[in-house]
Amino acid sequence: MKVLLIEDDQTLNKVLQKAIKKEYPIDGFTSPIKALKILEQNYYDVVVSDIQMPEMDGLTVLDRVKTVSSETEVILITGYGTTEEGVEAIKRGAYDYILKPVDAYHLCSKLRKINELKTLRQSRFTMNNERPVICEDPNMKFVMELTEKVAQTLTTVMILGETGTGKEVIANCIHMRSQRKNSPFISINCANIQENLFESELFGFEKGAFTGADKSRKGYIELASEGTLFLDEIAEIPLNMQSKFLRFLEERAFYRVGGEKKITADIRLIAATNQPLNKNVKLGAFREDLYYRLNVFEIDIPPLRERPKDIEALTHHFIEKFKGINTRIKSISEDALTNLMTYSFPGNVRELSNIIERAMIIEKGDCLTLESISYLPFMKKNENNLKSIDDLVHDHIIKILQAVDGDKTKASEILGIDRSTLHRKLKEYGFF
């Protein structure tokens, strides 16, 4: 959280800066005019301002701040406080006001409350705990070694891997082991954003920018400032948006939709894809310059079928994770585990998690058996080796996806269905 202090008394300005910077980054000014010019170029979460100043009074500062950034909170300081003045400040959008002489501890307490409020607002994006990474296989241990090394830098990371291999888990791991672990980790799946909404979702928009924009809103980039932005399925960024995103990466600044103020954002970027971007570049579907901007440090997560030791470890991990479903179950039978070990797992770790969760519901004994997982399409023992229509559809979809290297847009075209139908079918098969 960044704080902007406006206090014309130089001694008090220095005292408050010293107290606040122990907890939050702060820029201090004695001139409100200079401070507001800086505010127009940079985003601040909180403005702390004196009310009685020769160049401009605090209520005017409040109005200007809210015009520039409606989401910035304002705390006003006054040495001539009255009830009417306080009520007027709150009415005009101030978070609070405090009286002189200023108690620095009291002011920092109010800043902490604002920070907690902003954290709650962003809670649907922010992950506060590191998600566990199960790795017993040498291939996955190498991935974790790379993760540890790159986490200590600000280098842009590209994570490669099939659907369900755990790309977001690795991205979260990088964030939580970095110096930004106490700042937001915002995870966005680019495939879930409608093409016509991409710009406003990433960069935010100003009030009145388009029909329905009844108030200004921050985009994902602004929300991730000082933290990490994870863009999954980066190949799905529309071609017309790629140049704008590239410009942001080069300048680390952007404009909200309908806005005239340039906003800076300090983010650590991690991208991920389940398809080789270099092929998209050759086909003209992905900008070559953006590709090289993103592909600085590559981490390739091997599919689960190439990590046999992890299959067993993850199976026991998921049994423990879902023990609330069936408290009697403590383990899995040898033949059931062997069956899992020989399966190809097109849905990778996510599919294994779904298999164990379903089996925990079905199993009647104290151990997962081949019977409790054999109801699944890939393990059905149909007489005369005949397959149901559902099984045939499942196999055909997987075959097409493998043939096009996981490109869901191409797969949808070949199958003659829209992308949302394919997404729903894959979800039914446990891929999401």
C-alpha positions in Angstrom: 0.0 0.0 0.0 1.5 3.4 -1.0 0.9 6.6 0.9 1.1 10.2 -0.2 1.6 12.8 2.6 0.8 16.5 2.2 1.8 18.6 5.2 3.2 22.1 4.9 4.9 22.0 8.3 8.3 20.6 7.4 9.1 19.3 10.9 5.7 17.4 11.2 6.1 16.2 7.6 9.5 14.6 8.5 8.1 13.1 11.7 5.1 11.5 10.0 7.2 10.2 7.1 9.6 8.5 9.5 6.7 6.8 11.4 4.8 5.7 8.3 7.7 4.4 6.2 8.3 1.7 8.9 5.2 0.0 7.5 4.3 1.5 4.1 6.1 3.2 1.2 5.5 6.9 1.4 6.2 10.1 -0.5 6.0 13.4 1.4 5.3 16.9 0.1 5.0 20.3 1.7 3.3 21.7 -1.4 -0.2 20.3 -2.3 0.1 21.5 -5.9 3.3 19.5 -6.4 1.8 16.5 -4.6 -1.3 16.5 -6.8 0.9 16.6 -10.0 2.7 13.5 -8.7 -0.7 11.9 -7.9 -1.8 12.4 -11.6 1.2 10.3 -12.7 1.2 7.6 -10.0 -1.3 5.6 -8.1 -1.5 6.0 -4.3 -3.7 4.0 -2.0 -4.0 6.7 0.7 -3.5 10.4 0.8 -2.9 12.0 4.2 -3.3 15.8 4.0 -3.4 18.8 6.3 -6.5 21.0 5.9 -5.0 24.4 6.7 -2.3 25.1 4.0 -1.4 28.4 2.3 -1.5 27.1 -1.4 -4.7 25.0 -1.1 -7.0 23.8 1.7 -7.4 20.2 2.5 -11.0 19.9 1.4 -10.0 21.1 -2.1 -7.2 18.5 -2.0 -9.8 15.9 -1.1 -12.0 16.9 -4.1 -9.0 16.8 -6.5 -7.8 13.4 -5.2 -11.3 11.9 -5.7 -11.5 13.3 -9.2 -8.1 11.8 -10.1 -8.6 8.4 -8.3 -11.9 7.6 -6.7 -10.5 4.5 -5.0 -7.8 6.4 -3.2 -8.7 7.0 0.5 -8.1 10.4 2.1 -7.3 11.1 5.8 -7.4 14.8 6.7 -5.4 16.5 9.5 -6.6 19.7 11.2 -5.5 21.9 14.0 -8.8 23.7 14.1 -11.2 20.8 14.1 -14.9 21.2 14.5 -17.7 18.7 14.2 -19.1 20.6 11.2 -15.7 20.4 9.4 -15.4 16.7 10.1 -18.9 15.9 8.9 -18.2 18.0 5.7 -15.0 16.0 5.1 -16.7 12.7 5.5 -19.6 13.8 3.2 -17.1 14.8 0.5 -15.5 11.3 0.6 -12.8 11.4 3.2 -12.1 8.2 5.0 -11.5 10.0 8.3 -9.9 13.0 9.9 -7.6 13.5 12.9 -6.7 16.4 15.1 -3.4 18.0 15.8 -1.1 17.4 17.6 -1.0 14.2 15.5 -0.4 10.9 17.2 1.8 9.0 14.7 0.7 5.7 16.3 -3.0 6.6 15.9 -2.4 7.6 12.3 -0.6 4.3 11.5 -3.5 2.4 13.1 -5.9 4.1 10.7 -3.6 3.2 7.8 -3.5 -0.4 8.8 -7.4 -0.5 8.9 -7.4 0.9 5.3 -4.9 -1.7 4.2 -7.1 -4.4 5.7 -10.1 -3.0 3.9 -8.3 -3.0 0.6 -7.1 -6.5 1.2 -10.6 -7.7 1.8 -11.8 -6.0 -1.4 -9.1 -7.9 -3.4 -9.5 -11.2 -1.5 -11.1 -12.9 -4.5 -7.7 -12.4 -6.3 -5.2 -12.6 -3.4 -3.8 -15.9 -2.1 -2.4 -15.6 1.4 -1.0 -19.1 1.8 1.4 -21.1 -0.4 -0.3 -24.0 -2.1 1.5 -27.3 -1.5 3.7 -28.8 -4.2 4.0 -32.6 -4.1 7.2 -33.7 -5.8 8.8 -37.1 -5.3 9.8 -37.5 -9.0 13.2 -36.2 -10.1 11.6 -34.4 -13.1 9.4 -32.4 -10.7 12.2 -31.8 -8.2 14.2 -30.1 -11.0 11.2 -27.8 -11.7 11.2 -26.9 -8.0 14.9 -26.1 -8.1 14.2 -23.6 -11.0 11.3 -22.2 -9.1 13.4 -21.5 -6.0 16.1 -19.7 -8.1 13.8 -17.5 -10.1 11.6 -16.6 -7.1 14.4 -14.4 -5.8 14.5 -12.3 -8.9 12.0 -10.0 -10.7 12.5 -11.9 -14.0 9.4 -12.5 -16.1 8.6 -16.3 -16.1 6.9 -18.4 -18.7 5.4 -21.7 -17.4 4.7 -24.4 -19.9 2.6 -27.5 -19.3 -0.4 -29.5 -20.3 -3.8 -28.7 -18.8 -4.0 -29.7 -15.1 -0.2 -30.0 -14.5 -0.2 -27.3 -11.8 1.0 -24.2 -13.6 -0.9 -21.9 -11.2 0.5 -23.8 -8.2 4.0 -23.2 -9.5 3.2 -19.5 -10.2 1.9 -19.1 -6.6 4.9 -20.9 -5.3 7.2 -18.3 -7.1 5.2 -15.5 -5.6 5.2 -16.8 -2.1 8.9 -17.4 -2.1 9.7 -14.0 -3.4 10.1 -10.6 -1.7 6.5 -9.8 -2.9 4.8 -12.5 -0.9 3.0 -10.0 1.3 1.5 -8.2 -1.8 -1.3 -9.4 -4.1 -1.0 -12.5 -6.2 -3.7 -12.0 -8.9 -4.4 -15.0 -11.1 -6.3 -14.5 -14.4 -7.3 -17.1 -17.0 -7.2 -15.3 -20.3 -9.5 -17.8 -21.9 -12.3 -16.8 -19.6 -12.3 -13.1 -20.6 -14.5 -12.1 -23.5 -12.5 -10.5 -26.3 -14.5 -7.2 -26.2 -13.9 -6.9 -22.5 -10.2 -7.7 -22.4 -8.9 -4.1 -22.4 -11.2 -2.9 -19.6 -10.5 -6.1 -17.5 -6.7 -5.7 -17.7 -6.4 -1.9 -17.6 -9.6 -0.9 -15.8 -12.0 1.9 -16.9 -13.2 5.4 -16.0 -16.7 6.4 -15.1 -18.7 7.0 -18.3 -16.2 5.2 -20.6 -19.0 3.1 -22.0 -22.6 2.2 -21.3 -22.9 0.7 -17.9 -19.6 2.2 -16.5 -21.4 4.0 -13.7 -18.2 4.3 -11.7 -14.4 4.0 -12.3 -12.8 0.6 -11.7 -9.3 -0.7 -11.4 -8.1 -3.4 -13.8 -6.2 -6.5 -12.9 -2.8 -4.9 -13.6 -3.5 -2.0 -11.2 -4.8 -4.4 -8.6 -1.5 -6.4 -8.9 0.7 -3.4 -8.4 3.7 -4.2 -6.1 2.7 -7.9 -6.3 2.5 -10.6 -9.0 0.2 -10.9 -12.0 -0.3 -14.4 -13.3 -1.8 -14.7 -16.8 -2.8 -18.3 -17.5 -3.5 -19.4 -21.1 -1.6 -16.3 -22.4 -2.0 -17.5 -26.0 -5.7 -16.5 -25.7 -5.0 -12.8 -25.5 -6.7 -11.3 -28.6 -4.2 -10.2 -31.3 -5.5 -6.6 -31.2 -4.8 -6.5 -27.4 -1.3 -7.9 -27.7 0.3 -4.6 -28.9 -1.3 -2.7 -26.0 -0.1 -5.2 -23.5 3.4 -5.1 -25.0 3.4 -1.3 -24.7 2.6 -1.7 -21.0 5.4 -4.2 -20.5 7.8 -1.8 -22.1 6.7 1.4 -20.2 5.2 -0.2 -17.1 2.4 2.4 -17.5 -1.0 2.5 -19.1 -4.3 4.4 -19.4 -7.6 3.1 -18.2 -10.3 2.8 -20.8 -11.7 6.3 -21.2 -9.0 7.8 -19.1 -6.5 10.5 -19.8 -4.2 9.9 -16.8 -1.2 7.6 -17.3 -1.0 5.1 -14.4 2.2 3.3 -13.5 2.1 -0.3 -12.1 5.0 -2.2 -10.6 4.2 -5.9 -11.2 6.0 -9.1 -11.4 4.6 -11.0 -14.5 4.2 -14.7 -14.7 2.6 -16.2 -17.8 1.6 -19.7 -18.7 0.4 -21.7 -21.7 -0.6 -25.3 -22.5 0.4 -24.9 -26.2 3.7 -23.9 -27.8 3.6 -20.2 -28.4 6.3 -20.3 -31.1 3.9 -22.2 -33.3 1.3 -19.4 -32.8 4.0 -16.9 -33.7 4.6 -18.7 -37.0 0.9 -18.8 -37.7 0.6 -15.1 -37.1 -1.7 -15.6 -34.1 0.8 -14.2 -31.5 3.2 -11.3 -31.8 6.8 -12.3 -32.0 8.0 -9.3 -30.0 5.6 -10.0 -27.2 6.6 -13.7 -27.2 10.3 -12.7 -26.6 9.2 -10.3 -23.9 7.4 -13.1 -22.1 9.7 -16.0 -22.7 12.6 -14.8 -20.5 12.8 -17.6 -18.0 11.0 -20.8 -19.0 9.8 -23.5 -16.7 8.4 -26.7 -18.4 6.2 -28.8 -16.1 6.2 -32.4 -17.2 2.9 -34.2 -17.5 1.8 -36.5 -14.7 2.3 -39.6 -16.9 6.1 -38.8 -16.9 6.2 -38.5 -13.1 5.3 -42.0 -11.9 6.6 -41.4 -8.4 4.4 -38.3 -8.0 1.3 -40.4 -8.9 1.6 -42.4 -5.7 2.5 -39.4 -3.5 -0.3 -37.3 -4.9 -2.8 -40.1 -4.4 -2.0 -40.3 -0.7 -2.1 -36.5 -0.5 -5.6 -36.3 -2.0 -6.8 -39.1 0.2 -5.7 -36.9 3.2 -7.1 -33.8 1.6 -10.6 -35.3 1.0 -10.7 -37.3 4.3 -13.7 -35.1 5.4 -15.8 -36.9 2.7 -15.1 -40.3 4.2 -13.2 -40.5 7.5 -12.9 -44.3 7.3 -10.6 -44.3 4.3 -6.9 -44.2 5.1 -5.2 -45.7 2.1 -5.6 -47.3 -1.4 -5.3 -50.9 -2.4 -2.2 -52.1 -4.4 -4.2 -53.1 -7.5 -6.0 -49.7 -7.5 -2.8 -47.8 -7.2 -1.2 -49.9 -10.0 -4.1 -49.1 -12.2 -3.6 -45.4 -11.6 0.1 -45.7 -12.2 -0.5 -47.1 -15.7 -3.1 -44.6 -16.7 -2.0 -41.7 -19.1 -3.9 -38.9 -17.2 -4.8 -36.5 -20.0 -6.1 -34.2 -17.3 -3.0 -34.6 -15.2 -3.0 -33.7 -11.5 -6.4 -32.1 -11.7 -7.9 -35.3 -13.1 -6.2 -37.4 -10.4 -7.7 -35.1 -7.7 -11.2 -35.6 -9.2 -10.7 -39.3 -9.4 -9.8 -39.6 -5.7 -12.5 -37.3 -4.6 -15.2 -39.3 -6.5 -13.8 -42.6 -5.2 -13.9 -41.3 -1.6 -17.6 -40.7 -2.0 -18.3 -44.2 -3.5 -16.0 -46.4 -1.4 -17.8 -48.3 1.4 -14.8 -49.8 3.1 -11.7 -48.3 4.8 -9.5 -48.4 1.7 -9.9 -47.2 -1.9 -10.2 -50.2 -4.2 -10.2 -50.9 -7.9 -13.9 -51.1 -7.8 -14.4 -47.7 -6.3 -12.5 -46.1 -9.2 -13.5 -48.5 -11.9 -16.8 -46.6 -12.6 -14.8 -44.0 -14.3 -15.0 -44.0 -18.2 -11.3 -44.8 -18.6 -11.5 -47.8 -16.3 -14.8 -49.4 -17.2 -14.7 -53.1 -17.9 -17.5 -53.3 -20.5 -18.3 -56.8 -21.7 -17.0 -57.7 -25.2 -14.9 -54.5 -25.0 -17.8 -52.5 -26.3 -17.8 -48.8 -25.6 -20.7 -46.5 -24.8 -21.4 -43.4 -26.9 -20.1 -41.3 -24.0 -16.8 -43.2 -24.0 -16.4 -42.8 -27.8 -17.1 -39.1 -27.5 -14.6 -38.8 -24.7 -11.9 -40.7 -26.6 -12.5 -38.7 -29.8 -12.2 -35.3 -28.0 -9.0 -36.3 -26.4 -7.6 -37.6 -29.7 -8.4 -34.3 -31.4 -6.9 -32.2 -28.6 -3.7 -34.3 -28.7 -3.5 -33.9 -32.5 -3.7 -30.1 -32.3 -1.3 -29.8 -29.2 -4.1 -28.8 -26.9 -5.3 -25.8 -28.9 -8.9 -25.7 -27.9 -9.9 -23.2 -30.6 -8.7 -25.5 -33.3 -10.2 -28.5 -31.6 -13.6 -26.8 -31.4 -13.5 -26.1 -35.1 -12.6 -29.7 -36.0 -15.2 -31.1 -33.7 -17.9 -28.7 -35.0 -18.8 -27.4 -31.6 -18.3 -24.0 -30.0 -15.5 -23.4 -27.5 -17.9 -23.2 -24.5 -19.3 -26.7 -25.3 -15.8 -28.1 -25.5 -14.9 -26.4 -22.2 -18.0 -28.0 -20.5 -17.2 -31.5 -21.9 -13.6 -31.2 -20.6 -14.9 -30.2 -17.2 -17.2 -33.2 -17.2 -14.1 -35.4 -17.8 -12.3 -33.9 -14.9 -9.9 -31.7 -16.7 -10.9 -28.5 -14.8 
